[in-house]
């Protein structure tokens, strides 16, 4: 049975340095539970308590399950790999101590670090991609992180493709999966990022069902996505203009996606993520509408 969670990014808690202050962790956890979700992810490291007993208590008080931690690493540069391993292990130790072996490390590129990728998010062309040597380094780094996390903590790692990073398009997702050990690295399939990156999430399920260990539910507004291309907006400007809209308001076919997910026997978590910048919109109200929508389509 698929259970539904929400994540701090829906309240503007993102890994990027930006103006504006998101709500505190207590308010975010309260509102996640009040709007009908059963789990959450850690958010940017340091947003929630980093002392395991305190984190466990905060989650238990609200009957929430901790599902994962997003860890960005600049995988295209071998010199950054050890720092990435250290960051992933720091998060993994916290997850394991506070929640056991259920959570994932949600590994991602250090998104928006490369200016060309950030500027061309949603309209990536082959010229913006990695060289063969860089792909080798990238894949080796992803495996090294996953291996270190598994050996020390027993937690598994999934890779989160992400607009503004080096793994955005369906072709880039496929190349990374082909270059990495399926026993070590799974896929966190994000419906909104896959759509904004030019793909169909149902096609991704069909192609990579054995690697989809974790799912993020996110919508993508087609009018904003078109405007991104027309105006030449960068990734964060696209987010600011609502490219990731409330579920059911964009182009992702969630009834068909969820039906396929169930048919394939997926029994993990589905984490709602409506990426917004700090101060944007009304996160609690959006979270409630997103949960109501999922119930209406059978989840």
C-alpha positions as CSV (number, residue, x, y, z in Angstrom):
1,X,0.0,0.0,0.0
2,X,1.4,3.4,-1.0
3,X,1.5,5.9,1.8
4,X,1.6,9.7,1.3
5,X,4.0,12.1,2.8
6,X,5.0,15.8,2.2
7,X,8.4,17.5,2.5
8,X,9.8,20.7,3.8
9,X,10.5,22.0,0.3
10,X,6.7,22.6,0.0
11,X,7.2,25.2,2.7
12,X,10.2,26.9,0.9
13,X,12.9,24.9,2.7
14,X,15.4,24.5,-0.2
15,X,19.1,23.8,-0.4
16,X,19.8,27.1,-2.3
17,X,21.0,30.3,-0.6
18,X,18.1,32.7,-1.1
19,X,16.4,35.7,0.6
20,X,13.4,35.0,2.8
21,X,12.8,32.9,5.8
22,X,10.7,29.7,5.6
23,X,8.6,28.6,8.6
24,X,10.4,26.8,11.4
25,X,10.6,23.0,11.6
26,X,7.9,22.8,14.3
27,X,5.3,24.6,12.2
28,X,6.2,22.6,9.1
29,X,5.9,19.3,10.9
30,X,2.6,20.4,12.6
31,X,1.1,21.5,9.3
32,X,2.3,18.3,7.4
33,X,0.4,16.2,10.0
34,X,-2.6,18.5,10.2
35,X,-3.1,18.3,6.4
36,X,-3.3,14.5,6.4
37,X,0.2,13.3,5.6
38,X,2.0,10.4,7.4
39,X,5.6,11.1,6.7
40,X,8.2,13.6,5.7
41,X,11.8,14.1,4.7
42,X,14.6,15.9,6.5
43,X,14.8,19.0,4.4
44,X,18.1,20.9,4.2
45,X,20.5,19.6,6.8
46,X,20.1,21.6,10.0
47,X,16.5,22.6,9.4
48,X,15.3,19.9,11.7
49,X,17.1,18.9,14.9
50,X,20.4,17.1,14.3
51,X,20.4,15.3,17.7
52,X,18.8,11.9,17.0
53,X,16.7,11.6,20.1
54,X,15.3,15.1,19.8
55,X,14.5,14.5,16.1
56,X,12.8,11.1,16.9
57,X,10.7,12.8,19.6
58,X,9.5,15.6,17.3
59,X,8.4,13.1,14.7
60,X,6.9,10.7,17.2
61,X,4.8,13.4,18.8
62,X,3.2,14.0,15.4
63,X,3.1,10.3,14.4
64,X,5.2,11.1,11.3
65,X,7.7,8.7,9.6
66,X,11.1,10.0,8.5
67,X,11.7,8.9,4.9
68,X,14.9,10.4,3.6
69,X,17.4,13.2,3.4
70,X,18.3,15.2,0.3
71,X,22.0,15.4,-0.2
72,X,23.5,17.5,-3.1
73,X,27.0,16.7,-4.3
74,X,29.0,18.1,-7.1
75,X,29.5,14.7,-8.7
76,X,31.0,15.9,-11.9
77,X,34.2,16.9,-10.0
78,X,36.2,14.0,-8.4
79,X,37.7,16.5,-6.0
80,X,34.2,17.0,-4.5
81,X,33.5,13.3,-3.9
82,X,35.0,12.9,-0.5
83,X,33.1,16.0,0.9
84,X,30.0,14.5,-0.7
85,X,30.5,11.2,1.0
86,X,31.1,13.0,4.3
87,X,27.9,15.0,3.9
88,X,25.9,11.9,3.0
89,X,27.2,9.9,5.9
90,X,26.4,12.8,8.3
91,X,22.8,12.7,7.1
92,X,22.7,8.9,7.0
93,X,23.9,8.6,10.6
94,X,21.2,10.9,11.7
95,X,18.5,9.1,9.8
96,X,19.6,5.7,11.0
97,X,19.8,6.8,14.6
98,X,16.4,8.6,14.5
99,X,14.4,6.3,12.2
100,X,16.2,3.0,11.6
101,X,16.9,1.6,8.1
102,X,13.7,2.8,6.5
103,X,14.9,6.1,5.1
104,X,16.8,6.8,1.9
105,X,19.7,9.1,1.2
106,X,18.2,11.1,-1.7
107,X,21.4,11.9,-3.6
108,X,21.4,14.7,-6.2
109,X,23.7,16.9,-8.2
110,X,24.7,20.2,-6.7
111,X,22.0,21.8,-8.7
112,X,22.4,25.3,-10.2
113,X,26.1,25.3,-9.5
114,X,26.8,25.2,-13.2
115,X,25.5,28.5,-14.6
116,X,24.6,27.1,-18.0
117,X,22.6,24.3,-16.5
118,X,20.8,26.6,-14.2
119,X,20.1,29.1,-16.9
120,X,18.8,26.5,-19.4
121,X,16.7,24.4,-17.0
122,X,13.7,23.1,-18.9
123,X,15.3,23.5,-22.3
124,X,18.6,21.6,-22.0
125,X,20.4,20.7,-25.2
126,X,23.2,18.1,-25.7
127,X,25.8,20.9,-25.8
128,X,25.0,21.6,-22.2
129,X,25.8,18.1,-21.1
130,X,28.8,16.3,-19.6
131,X,31.7,14.8,-21.6
132,X,32.3,11.1,-21.6
133,X,35.0,11.5,-19.0
134,X,32.8,13.7,-16.8
135,X,30.0,11.0,-17.0
136,X,32.5,8.4,-15.8
137,X,33.5,10.6,-12.8
138,X,29.8,11.5,-12.1
139,X,28.8,7.8,-12.0
140,X,31.8,6.8,-9.9
141,X,31.0,9.5,-7.4
142,X,27.3,8.5,-7.1
143,X,28.3,4.9,-6.5
144,X,31.0,5.9,-4.0
145,X,28.4,7.8,-2.0
146,X,25.9,5.0,-2.1
147,X,28.5,2.4,-1.2
148,X,29.8,4.4,1.8
149,X,26.2,5.0,3.1
150,X,25.2,1.3,2.7
151,X,28.4,-0.1,4.4
152,X,28.3,2.2,7.4
153,X,24.6,2.7,8.1
154,X,22.7,0.0,6.0
155,X,20.7,2.8,4.3
156,X,20.1,2.7,0.6
157,X,20.6,5.6,-1.8
158,X,18.4,6.9,-4.6
159,X,19.4,9.4,-7.2
160,X,17.1,12.4,-7.6
161,X,17.2,13.8,-11.2
162,X,16.7,17.6,-11.0
163,X,16.3,20.5,-13.3
164,X,19.2,22.8,-13.1
165,X,21.6,19.9,-12.5
166,X,23.6,17.6,-14.8
167,X,20.9,14.9,-14.8
168,X,17.7,16.5,-16.0
169,X,16.5,15.1,-19.3
170,X,15.2,11.5,-19.8
171,X,18.4,10.7,-21.8
172,X,20.6,11.9,-18.9
173,X,18.6,9.8,-16.4
174,X,18.9,6.8,-18.6
175,X,22.7,7.3,-19.0
176,X,23.3,7.6,-15.3
177,X,21.3,4.5,-14.5
178,X,23.1,2.5,-17.2
179,X,26.4,3.6,-15.8
180,X,25.7,2.7,-12.1
181,X,25.2,-0.6,-10.2
182,X,21.5,-1.3,-9.8
183,X,22.3,-3.0,-6.5
184,X,23.8,0.2,-5.1
185,X,21.8,3.1,-6.6
186,X,18.1,3.4,-7.1
187,X,16.0,6.2,-8.7
188,X,13.9,8.8,-6.9
189,X,11.4,9.5,-9.7
190,X,10.1,13.1,-9.4
191,X,7.1,13.5,-11.7
192,X,7.5,17.3,-11.9
193,X,11.2,17.5,-12.6
194,X,10.9,14.7,-15.2
195,X,8.1,16.5,-17.0
196,X,9.9,19.9,-16.9
197,X,13.0,18.2,-18.1
198,X,11.1,17.0,-21.2
199,X,9.9,13.6,-20.3
200,X,6.8,11.6,-19.5
201,X,6.8,10.1,-15.9
202,X,4.7,7.1,-17.0
203,X,7.4,6.3,-19.6
204,X,10.0,6.6,-16.9
205,X,8.1,4.1,-14.8
206,X,7.9,1.7,-17.8
207,X,11.6,2.1,-18.6
208,X,13.0,2.0,-15.1
209,X,10.5,0.3,-12.8
210,X,13.2,-1.9,-11.2
211,X,15.2,1.2,-10.2
212,X,12.3,3.3,-8.9
213,X,12.7,2.9,-5.1
214,X,11.3,6.3,-4.1
215,X,8.7,8.7,-5.6
216,X,8.2,12.4,-5.4
217,X,4.8,13.7,-6.6
218,X,5.1,17.1,-8.2
219,X,3.2,18.8,-11.0
220,X,4.5,21.0,-13.8
221,X,2.4,23.9,-15.2
222,X,2.6,23.8,-19.0
223,X,2.0,27.5,-19.5
224,X,4.8,28.5,-17.1
225,X,7.1,25.9,-18.7
226,X,6.4,27.5,-22.1
227,X,7.0,30.9,-20.7
228,X,10.3,29.8,-19.3
229,X,11.5,28.9,-22.8
230,X,10.0,32.1,-24.3
231,X,11.5,34.5,-21.7
232,X,14.8,32.6,-21.1
233,X,14.2,32.3,-17.3
234,X,16.7,30.4,-15.2
235,X,15.6,27.6,-12.8
236,X,14.9,29.7,-9.7
237,X,12.9,32.2,-11.7
238,X,10.8,29.4,-13.1
239,X,10.2,28.2,-9.5
240,X,9.3,31.7,-8.5
241,X,6.7,31.9,-11.2
242,X,5.1,28.7,-10.2
243,X,6.3,26.1,-12.7
244,X,5.7,23.5,-9.9
245,X,2.0,24.1,-9.3
246,X,-0.5,22.4,-7.1
247,X,-1.2,18.8,-8.0
248,X,-3.9,18.5,-10.7
249,X,-3.2,22.0,-12.0
250,X,-0.4,21.0,-14.4
251,X,0.3,18.5,-17.2
252,X,1.2,15.4,-15.1
253,X,-1.4,12.7,-15.5
254,X,-1.6,11.6,-11.9
255,X,-4.5,9.2,-12.2
256,X,-2.6,7.3,-15.0
257,X,0.7,7.6,-13.2
258,X,-0.6,6.2,-9.9
259,X,-2.5,3.4,-11.7
260,X,0.7,2.4,-13.4
261,X,2.7,2.7,-10.1
262,X,0.2,0.4,-8.4
263,X,0.2,-2.1,-11.3
264,X,4.0,-2.4,-11.1
265,X,3.7,-3.3,-7.4
266,X,5.3,-0.2,-5.9
267,X,4.7,-0.3,-2.2
268,X,6.9,2.6,-1.0
269,X,6.1,6.1,-0.2
270,X,4.8,8.9,-2.4
271,X,6.2,12.3,-1.2
272,X,4.3,15.4,-2.3
273,X,6.8,18.1,-3.2
274,X,5.5,21.5,-4.4
275,X,8.8,23.4,-4.6
276,X,8.3,27.0,-3.7
277,X,10.6,29.7,-2.5
278,X,10.4,31.0,1.0
279,X,7.4,33.2,1.4
280,X,5.6,32.1,-1.7
281,X,2.0,31.2,-1.5
282,X,0.2,29.5,1.4
283,X,2.0,26.2,2.0
284,X,-0.5,24.7,4.4
285,X,-3.5,25.5,2.2
286,X,-1.6,24.1,-0.8
287,X,-0.7,21.0,1.1
288,X,-4.3,20.4,2.0
289,X,-5.5,20.9,-1.5
290,X,-2.8,18.5,-2.8
291,X,-3.8,15.8,-0.2
292,X,-7.5,16.3,-1.1
293,X,-6.6,15.9,-4.8
294,X,-4.7,12.7,-4.2
295,X,-7.6,11.2,-2.3
296,X,-9.9,12.1,-5.1
297,X,-7.8,10.2,-7.6
298,X,-7.5,7.1,-5.3
299,X,-4.4,7.7,-3.1
